[in-house]
């Protein structure tokens, strides 16, 4: 595991024809771009690499791209924006998941904004009571305002009935104005502990990487460099996919010590190829 800053990282990255870059915690904090992140992304794009912003967001790449544009990231800084929500939709429409499409499926959605875009797009009937749901979609978290105990009370009736849960954002932790809080993945993990069945879609699971790589025209995971701020999701996912892994010490690891990072890597049995303080 080597450490690098600025130009050394850009030199390192120029050896890769495909680069996957996480958004939250790497490019921005949800409100503001990190210093130098826009210029770094521009330099990566200028190297000739095919750039994919790869995000564990339950909402679409189009929605996220528009949001990034408002934060100051022009769309010409990358080639594709792929989210776990996009991949879930593709898998559902392709019949790869055990879920019946249409209004007969009653869906309870958990998201950070309260929106249920995916359920609407697929024609599900949205419900608010887990006792009525045929499907749970967990794409976001409001754990900065709602306790996990309250979530447990709400989802327990569905878990007891064996209702399938699709977690379209496996992130266990999320950035909020008040600090790092439990993410959608933490709610899905809670659902599993309650006895429910969870299907995970997004990093570190392979479908999102395969989907993104196909868009670039490459078929070789070894051509890809994956940049992220989470050991559990970005680094584990890159390693399992066969890609090179770069860890950025912003986002959820911003306040972690070197000892904390070493323990996190040991816990997940991975080591990143390069560690960066930030993209700048």
ABEGO torsion letter per residue (X at the ends): XBBBBEAAAAAAAAABABBBBBABGAABAGABBBBGAAAAAAAAAAAGBBBBBBBBBABBAAAAAAAAAAAGBBAAABABBBBAAAAAAAAAAAGABBBBBEAABBBBBBBAAGBBAAAAAAGBBBBABAAABABBBBABBAAAABBAAAAAAAAAAAAAAGBBBBBABABABBBBAAEBBBBAAAAAAAAAAAGBBBBBBEOABAAAAAAAAAAAGBABAAABBBBBABAAAAAAAAAAAGBBBBBBABEAAAABBAAAAAAAAAAAGBBBABBBABAX
